[in-house]
């Protein structure tokens, strides 16, 4: 199995969303309920922006041809938003900087995996990193709550189990994208979504009336 496929799994919706909810619970357990709401609000805004960018292209062909941009990379966004926060919260208070750094490195690798798999262009991955990092930064700029050692280890075990659960065939991993396609078609009224090849295809040259 490709190394990049394995890395890419760690940014998949079915893994990072449960992890994000687990992190919100850790905020609450640490006595910072407002931090939990701040975290969920930041992530919701990042997800919303990502979905809008994808739907705009799939349904209406709105993108940036010069940058080969068809929508924010969801994997890169999720990775940059969730894994640095997870690294900081799952580490002990004295090792939070290390946890944050490791989470950031993992987020970078997940973004690179999307390039390695030729799923996204560099502009889409960079946009995902920027949106996700903005969400994470909004949360990490405030002091993080302290959770007990038992909670941290239980959370790490839950993440490990979730990682094993999400290791499923690529066809299953494509389900969120298929749901987005159906939503874009329903909203736009099209029978087929825009794709990168259709969108970037050059226009037909103008021909004399008798040859059209």
C-alpha positions in Angstrom: 0.0 0.0 0.0 1.3 3.5 -0.9 2.9 5.5 1.9 0.9 8.6 0.8 -2.4 6.7 1.0 -1.7 5.8 4.6 -0.7 9.4 5.5 -3.7 10.8 3.6 -6.0 8.6 5.8 -5.0 10.7 8.8 -6.7 13.7 7.3 -9.9 12.0 6.3 -13.2 13.3 7.5 -14.2 10.1 9.3 -11.1 10.3 11.5 -10.6 14.0 12.1 -14.2 14.9 12.9 -14.5 12.4 15.8 -11.1 13.5 17.0 -12.2 17.2 16.9 -15.3 16.3 19.1 -12.9 14.4 21.4 -10.8 17.5 21.7 -13.9 19.6 22.5 -14.7 17.1 25.3 -11.1 17.5 26.6 -11.6 21.2 26.8 -14.7 20.7 28.9 -13.1 18.1 31.2 -10.2 20.6 31.7 -12.8 23.2 32.9 -12.7 25.4 29.8 -16.2 25.1 28.3 -15.8 28.4 26.5 -12.6 27.0 24.9 -14.6 24.0 23.6 -17.1 26.3 22.0 -14.3 28.5 20.6 -12.7 25.4 19.1 -15.9 24.1 17.6 -16.8 27.5 16.2 -13.4 27.9 14.5 -13.5 24.4 13.0 -17.1 24.9 11.8 -16.1 28.2 10.0 -13.1 26.4 8.4 -15.3 23.5 7.3 -17.9 25.9 5.9 -15.4 27.9 3.9 -14.0 24.7 2.5 -17.4 23.2 1.5 -18.4 26.5 -0.1 -15.3 26.5 -2.3 -15.8 22.9 -3.4 -19.5 23.4 -4.1 -18.9 26.6 -6.1 -16.6 24.7 -8.4 -18.5 21.4 -8.7 -21.9 23.1 -9.3 -20.9 26.3 -11.1 -17.3 26.0 -12.3 -16.1 28.8 -10.1 -12.3 28.5 -9.7 -9.0 30.1 -10.5 -7.6 28.8 -13.7 -4.2 30.6 -13.3 -3.6 28.8 -10.0 -5.2 25.5 -11.0 -7.6 26.0 -8.0 -10.9 24.1 -7.9 -11.5 24.3 -4.1 -9.8 24.2 -0.8 -8.3 20.8 0.1 -10.4 19.3 2.9 -7.6 17.0 4.0 -5.1 19.8 4.3 -7.6 22.0 6.1 -8.6 19.3 8.6 -5.0 18.3 9.2 -3.8 21.9 9.9 -6.8 22.6 12.1 -7.0 19.4 14.1 -3.7 17.8 14.5 -1.7 20.7 16.0 -4.5 21.2 18.6 -4.6 17.4 19.2 -0.8 17.3 19.6 -0.9 20.1 22.2 -3.9 18.7 24.2 -2.7 15.1 24.1 0.8 16.0 25.3 1.6 16.6 29.0 1.7 20.3 30.0 5.5 20.3 29.9 5.6 18.8 26.4 2.9 20.8 24.7 5.3 22.6 22.5 6.6 19.3 21.2 3.1 18.0 20.7 2.2 21.1 18.8 5.3 20.7 16.6 4.6 17.1 15.9 1.0 17.9 15.0 2.1 20.6 12.7 4.6 18.2 10.9 1.9 15.6 10.5 -0.4 18.3 9.0 2.3 19.2 6.5 2.7 15.6 5.5 -1.0 15.1 5.0 -1.1 18.1 2.7 1.9 16.8 0.8 0.2 13.4 0.5 -2.6 15.0 -1.5 0.0 16.2 -4.0 1.7 12.8 -4.0 -1.6 11.2 -4.9 -2.3 13.9 -7.5 -5.6 14.7 -5.9 -5.0 18.4 -5.4 -2.9 21.2 -6.9 -0.4 23.0 -4.8 -2.7 26.1 -4.5 -5.5 23.9 -3.1 -3.3 22.3 -0.5 -1.8 25.7 0.5 -5.2 27.2 0.8 -6.2 24.2 3.0 -3.2 24.7 5.3 -3.9 28.4 5.6 -7.6 28.0 6.5 -6.9 25.1 8.9 -3.9 26.9 10.5 -6.1 30.0 11.1 -8.6 27.9 13.0 -6.0 26.2 15.1 -4.2 29.5 15.8 -7.4 31.1 17.1 -7.7 28.3 19.6 -4.0 27.9 20.5 -3.4 31.6 21.2 -5.2 31.1 24.5 -3.9 28.9 27.4 -5.0 25.3 27.0 -6.8 23.5 29.9 -5.0 20.8 31.9 -6.4 17.3 31.7 -5.4 14.3 33.8 -2.9 11.7 32.6 -5.7 9.0 32.4 -7.7 11.3 30.1 -4.8 11.9 27.8 -3.9 8.2 27.5 -7.6 7.2 27.0 -7.8 9.9 24.2 -4.6 8.6 22.6 -6.0 5.1 22.6 -9.2 6.4 21.1 -7.3 8.1 18.3 -5.3 4.9 17.6 -8.5 2.8 17.4 -10.1 5.4 15.1 -7.1 5.4 12.8 -7.4 1.6 12.5 -11.2 1.9 11.8 -10.7 4.5 9.0 -8.1 2.3 7.2 -10.7 1.2 4.6 -10.6 0.8 0.8 -10.2 4.0 -1.2 -13.7 3.7 -2.7 -15.2 4.1 0.8 -12.9 7.1 1.5 -14.4 8.8 -1.5 -18.0 8.9 0.0 -17.8 12.5 1.4 -16.8 13.7 -2.0 -19.7 11.9 -3.7 -22.1 13.5 -1.2 -20.7 16.9 -2.1 -21.2 16.2 -5.8 -24.8 15.2 -5.3 -25.4 18.4 -3.2 -23.7 20.6 -5.9 -25.8 19.0 -8.7 -29.0 19.5 -6.7 -28.3 23.1 -6.0 -27.0 24.1 -9.5 -29.5 22.0 -11.5 -26.7 20.4 -13.6 -26.6 16.8 -14.6 -22.9 16.4 -14.2 -20.4 18.2 -12.0 -17.6 20.4 -13.3 -14.2 18.7 -13.2 -10.7 19.9 -13.5 -10.3 18.7 -17.1 -13.6 20.1 -18.3 -13.0 23.4 -16.6 -9.5 23.9 -17.9 -10.3 22.8 -21.5 -9.5 25.7 -23.9 -12.4 27.2 -25.8 -13.0 26.1 -29.4 -11.3 28.4 -31.9 -13.6 30.7 -33.9 -14.3 29.2 -37.3 -15.8 30.8 -40.4 -19.6 30.5 -40.6 -19.4 27.9 -43.3 -17.2 25.6 -41.2 -18.9 25.8 -37.9 
